[in-house]
């Protein structure tokens, strides 16, 4: 895998871990995007203020005394990614996904198998429970099928149930789909979806924000939800209980300023969904057209990103 010096330096910062503490990865991502930001981080300087910034700066300065160890970790992970044909994209790169760059808790890097295209900016996450009902599966399939017919990329999390139905329907309908993994790019969870994952890599992309060898863990799936929301313009929740990860993603999407679409049957059945519609700005939908008319073009999203970057720079 060919990587730039800047990419390796960014990854090395992410490899810092001292006494079970690490530098906040989202802080690294935000700081590195400023002019001279990567160099400042390598000097142990953080522009942000607050508790997270203070802890990260302290850990950063101690960790930079072990540069050789950091690069050893980075090179081992890059080699693992190369073995499965993955490539690296970081916040330093122009091809970092536009939608994802707009959220504050963005990951500093992604490992990707397949291809993320500019047209994938016009995308919707279709998510729901792993313990899906037959009706829920049919609704997910219908939603994905019509979305790809409208030239919308379907994003989901490769989990059992609704996620699997959404990915499969998108592929079978000749569309594009992106799976955001709760593991490193060299792994597949659940194992039963390994064949589906290989198909997704052909008809879209597998995306991971973790070190390539990272195993699934309790913290990886909530973090996966952040990226699933961030990559898309909006999230459709098909079927989910009040404790479901899909509900968490709906909350994250609203915090990101994204659209949240809740299927009519979900709103009828779940009190949390009723509250999200009545008080939090989620949109109750009964058909796909109600979803697609809320989507922006890739050019419009790109202009929003450029405006935000200009505003941020003007405040420095």
N, C-alpha and C positions, 0 to 999 in steps of 0.2 A: 504494500500500500504506500503510495506516495503522499507524504504529508509535508507541510511547510514548517519552518522553524517556529512561526507564530502559533500554529495549531498545537505543536508539541509543547510549547511553553504554557499555553492555556490549559492543556490536559495535565501538565505537571502541577499546576496550582490546584486542580481538582483532586489530585492524588495526595495532597497534604492531609495528614491525620495525626494529631498529637494527643495522647492520653484520652482516646475515645472522642476527641473533638475534631471537627473539620471546618474548613472555610465554607460558609454558605454558598452553594453552587449558583443560586440565582443572583446573589450579590456579585459573584465573579462575572456572570453573564452581563449584568447591567453595567458594571464598571468597565469591562473590557471593550464595550462599544464606544466609549468616549475617546476622542482623539488622545493618543498617548496613554490610554487607560491600562493597556496590558503592561507597558513599561512601568507605570506607577505601581501596579500590583506587585511586580517583581522587585520593587524597591520597598515593599511592605506598606504601601500607602493606600488608604481607602478614602474616597471622597464622601460616601454616605455617612450619616450620623445615626446613632441609636445603639441599642444593646446588641443587636445582631452584628452591626458593623464593628463595634468595639471588640466583641469576642472573635470575629473573623480576622480582624487585623492582628490581634495578639497571636492567634494560631498561625496566621500567615507568616509572621516574622520569625517564629520559631521553626516552622517547617522549611523555610527557605535556606536553613543551614544544612539541609540534607538533600541537596539538589541531585546528587548522583542516585540516591535511592528513589527519588521521584521519577526520574527518567527511566530507571529500570522497570518500574511498575508500568509506566506509559508504554514503553516499547513492547513489553510482554502482552499487554492488552491489544495493542495495534496488530501484533503478529497473530493473535487469536482471531481478531476481526477479519484479517486478510485471508485466513484459512477458510472462511465461509463466504468469501466474496463480498464482504461488506465494505462500504466506504464511509468516510468521516465528513461531516459538515459541522462547522462551529459558528458561533455568533459573529466571528470575524469575517465570514465568507458571504459573498453576495447572494449565493443560492440558499442561504438559510431561509426556511419557510416564512413568507411574509406574515401570514396570520399569527404564527407563533411568536414572532418578534414583537407583536403588539401587547403581549401580556407581561405583567411585572415579574411573575415568578417563572420566567422562561428558563429552560435548561441551557447550559453553556455549549453543549455539543449533542449531536445525534449520530448514531451509527445506523446506516441504511442498507438494506438489501432490496434491490429493485430500483425504482426511479420515482422521485417526487418531482412533479412537473409544475410549471407556472399555473396551468389550468386547474390544478388541485386546490388553488386558493378558493375556488367556487366549490365548497365542500360542506357536508353536513355529517355530524356524528350521529349514528343510530345505536342506541345502547339500551340495556335493560337487564333484567335478572338472569342469573344462571339457571334458575329453576323455572323456566318459562312454561306457560301453558300452551296447548296446541293453538289456541286463538292468538296468543302473543307471538308465537312463531310465524303464523300466517300474516299477522300485521307487519312484523319486521320484514318479511319477504316482500310483501306488497310495497312497503315504504321504499326499500332499497331498489326494487325493480323500477318503480316510477321515477325515483331520483336519478338513476343513471340514464334513463330515457330522456331526462331533461338535461343531460350532460353535467350532472353533479357528481362529484367523487364522494363515495361513502366511506366514512372513517368509523372504526370500532376497535375493540380491545382484544379480539381473538379468544375471548372467554367462551365457555359453554353457553348454550341457550340463545338469547337474543343476538349476541355478538356474532356467533357462528352463523345464524340464519341470515343476518345482514350481509356478512362477507360473501357467503355462498350465493345469495340471490344476486348480488352485484356482479359477480363473476359470470354466473349463468346467464345474465341478461346482457353480457358483452360490455360491461362498464368497468370503471376503475374503482379500486378499493385500497385503503391503507389500514394496516393493522398496527396499532401502538402497543408494544409489548410491555409486560410487567416483569421482564427479565432482560438479561443481556442478549445481544443479537445472536450469540452462538447457541442459545437455548430456545426451547419451545415449551410453553405451558398454556393449556394442558397438553400432554404428550399426544393425546388422541387427535389433536389438530395439526400435527406435523405436516401431513399431506396438504391440508388446506393452506398452511403457511407457505409452502413451496409454490402453490398456485398464486397466492397473493403477491409473492415476490415477482411473478411474471406479469400479472395483470394490475400491478400497482406497486406497493412497497411495504416492507416490514420496517418499522422504525423503533429504535430504542434509545432512551436517554441515559442508560446505565453503562457501566463498564461492560465490555463484551462478554466476560465470563460470569457476570452477576447471576446468582440463582434467585428464584422467586422468594420473596419474604414479605412479612406483614406490612412493611413500609413501602414496598415497591408498587403495589397496586393503587393506593391513593395518589402516588406521584405519577403513575401512568395516566390517571384520570385528568390530571392537570394538563398534560400534553395532548390528550385526546380532545379536550375542550379547546386548548390553544390552537391546534392545527386547523380546526374547523371554524366556519362562520357561526354555526349554531349547533345545538344538540337536540335531537329528538329522543324523548324517553318513551319507550313502547310499553313497558311493564316493569314495575319496581315497587318494593315495599318501602316502608319508612326507614329501614336499616340497610337498604341496598346501596352498593357503590354507585349505581346509576343516579340515585338521588343526590349523592355527594357530587357527582359530575354536574348535575343540574345546578347545584349551588355554586360550584366553581365557575361554571359558564356565566351565570348572572354576575358574579364578582368580576369576571373578565370583561364584562360589557357585551357579551355575546347573546344571541337570541336563544331562548329555551322554549321548545315546543313540546307540549304534553298531549299525548293522544287522548281523545275524548273519553274512551273507556277507562283510562287510567285516572282521569280527573273524577269520573263518577265513582270509582272504587276506592280511591285513596285520599284520606284527609290531607296528607301533606301536599298532594298535588293540587287540591282545591285551594289550599293556603298560598301556594306558589303562584297560582293564577290570580287570585283575588288581591294579594298583598305584595307580591314580589316581582311582578312584571312578566311572569311566564305566559306563554300564549297557548291556549287550548286550540287544537286543530282536529279536523275530521278528515282532511284529505291532503295530498302532497302539494297541491297547488298553493295551499295556505302557507306551506313552508317555503317553496321556491320563490314566491313573490317578495319575500323578505331578504333575499340574498343579493349581495353586491357583486359587481364585476371585479376580476383581478386587478384591473387598472385603478378602480376606485380604492380598493384596499391598499394598493401600493402608494397612492397619493396620501392616504391617511397616515401610513407609516412615515413617509417623508415629512409630513407636517409635524408629527410628534417628535421626530428626531430634531427638526429645526427648533421647535419650542424648547426641547431639553437643552440644546446647546446654547440657546439664548439666555437661559437661566443660570448657566455656569459662571 
